[in-house]
Amino acid sequence: MGLAKRSCRITLKGHNSTVVHIAKINGTQIVSVGQDSITNIWDYQFGMLLQSFVGEGYALKLSNNRIACGKHIYINIMYMSGQNLISLRGHSDIVACVIKLNRTQIASGSNDKSIMIWDFIKGSCLMTLMVIFIILGKLFR
């Protein structure tokens, strides 16, 4: 018994390179981020591109009208239109991931080996978590 072949109903096209991140915004919208640094907001039910802007590497829904986006050592809190509200700066290397903790806080992980807890409404860092490895032993030549 073989698998049934089905065709895709809608294909969303709006990137010039690999799509590296997708996040659900609400019941009908998603945000996609490509290696081309283009961030697109889509209505996936109708296959419509609603908004497009340049300069981001990931995106995370924070509220009905705000997303967290970033690419380098900062995190931008933006309206869905692409208008920047505030930039969260504190990491010394590329921000690799961001998660929403609650209605006002996010956590970001970076290549600098730290996790930062942010109040994204006030734009302040609440805590920085660092992992320090201590290796005991002798150095042999």
C-alpha positions as CSV (number, residue, x, y, z in Angstrom):
1,M,0.0,0.0,0.0
2,G,1.6,3.2,-1.2
3,L,1.4,6.7,0.2
4,A,-1.2,8.9,-1.5
5,K,0.2,11.9,-3.4
6,R,-1.3,15.2,-2.6
7,S,-0.5,18.6,-4.0
8,C,0.1,21.7,-2.0
9,R,-2.9,24.1,-2.0
10,I,-0.8,27.3,-1.5
11,T,2.9,27.9,-1.8
12,L,4.2,31.1,-0.2
13,K,7.1,32.7,-2.2
14,G,8.9,35.7,-0.9
15,H,12.5,34.7,-0.1
16,N,15.6,34.7,-2.2
17,S,17.4,32.0,-0.2
18,T,16.8,29.3,2.4
19,V,14.0,29.9,4.9
20,V,15.6,29.4,8.3
21,H,12.8,30.2,10.7
22,I,8.9,30.2,10.8
23,A,6.7,31.2,13.8
24,K,2.9,31.3,14.2
25,I,1.6,34.7,14.9
26,N,-2.2,34.0,15.2
27,G,-4.9,31.8,13.7
28,T,-4.2,32.9,10.1
29,Q,-0.7,34.5,10.1
30,I,2.9,33.3,10.2
31,V,6.2,35.1,10.1
32,S,9.1,33.6,8.0
33,V,12.8,34.6,8.1
34,G,15.3,33.7,5.3
35,Q,19.0,33.6,5.1
36,D,18.5,36.6,2.8
37,S,17.7,38.6,5.9
38,I,14.1,39.2,4.8
39,T,11.4,38.8,7.3
40,N,7.9,38.2,5.9
41,I,4.5,38.2,7.6
42,W,1.9,36.1,5.8
43,D,-1.8,35.3,5.8
44,Y,-1.4,31.6,5.1
45,Q,-5.1,30.9,4.6
46,F,-5.2,33.2,1.5
47,G,-1.5,33.0,0.5
48,M,-1.0,36.7,0.9
49,L,2.2,38.5,1.8
50,L,1.1,41.2,4.4
51,Q,4.4,42.8,5.3
52,S,8.1,42.4,4.4
53,F,11.2,44.0,5.9
54,V,15.0,43.4,5.9
55,G,17.6,42.8,8.5
56,E,16.4,40.0,10.8
57,G,17.4,36.4,11.4
58,Y,14.7,35.0,13.6
59,A,11.2,36.1,14.8
60,L,9.0,35.3,17.8
61,K,5.5,36.5,18.5
62,L,5.2,38.5,21.7
63,S,1.6,39.8,21.5
64,N,-1.1,40.5,18.9
65,N,0.9,43.3,17.4
66,R,4.5,42.8,18.5
67,I,7.3,40.4,17.5
68,A,10.9,40.0,18.7
69,C,13.3,39.8,15.8
70,G,17.1,39.8,15.5
71,K,20.1,38.7,13.7
72,H,23.3,39.7,15.4
73,I,24.0,40.6,19.0
74,Y,20.8,42.5,19.6
75,I,17.0,41.7,19.7
76,N,14.6,44.2,18.2
77,I,11.1,44.5,19.6
78,M,8.9,45.5,16.7
79,Y,5.4,46.1,15.6
80,M,4.1,43.7,12.9
81,S,4.5,46.5,10.4
82,G,8.3,46.3,10.9
83,Q,8.5,49.5,12.9
84,N,11.2,49.1,15.6
85,L,10.1,49.9,19.2
86,I,13.2,49.1,21.1
87,S,16.5,47.2,20.8
88,L,17.7,44.9,23.6
89,R,21.5,45.0,23.7
90,G,23.7,43.0,26.1
91,H,25.0,39.9,24.4
92,S,28.6,40.1,23.2
93,D,28.1,37.5,20.4
94,I,25.3,36.3,18.1
95,V,21.9,35.7,19.7
96,A,21.1,32.1,18.7
97,C,17.6,31.7,20.2
98,V,14.8,33.6,21.9
99,I,11.7,32.2,23.8
100,K,8.8,34.0,25.4
101,L,8.5,33.3,29.2
102,N,5.4,35.3,30.0
103,R,3.5,38.4,29.0
104,T,6.4,40.7,29.6
105,Q,9.6,38.6,29.6
106,I,11.7,36.8,27.1
107,A,14.9,34.7,27.4
108,S,17.7,34.9,24.9
109,G,20.6,32.5,24.4
110,S,23.8,33.6,22.7
111,N,27.1,32.3,21.3
112,D,28.7,34.2,24.2
113,K,27.5,31.3,26.4
114,S,25.0,33.4,28.3
115,I,21.3,33.4,28.8
116,M,19.7,36.8,29.4
117,I,16.2,37.3,30.8
118,W,14.6,40.5,29.5
119,D,11.6,42.7,30.3
120,F,10.7,43.5,26.7
121,I,8.1,46.1,27.7
122,K,10.6,48.2,29.7
123,G,13.6,47.2,27.6
124,S,15.7,46.1,30.5
125,C,17.8,43.0,31.3
126,L,16.6,41.4,34.5
127,M,19.2,38.7,34.8
128,T,22.2,37.2,33.0
129,L,23.0,33.5,33.5
130,M,26.5,32.2,32.7
131,V,27.8,28.7,32.7
132,I,31.4,28.4,33.9
133,F,33.2,25.1,33.5
134,I,36.1,24.5,35.8
135,I,38.4,21.7,34.8
136,L,40.5,20.2,37.5
137,G,43.6,18.3,36.5
138,K,47.2,18.5,35.3
139,L,48.4,19.8,32.0
140,F,50.7,17.2,30.4
141,R,53.2,18.1,27.7
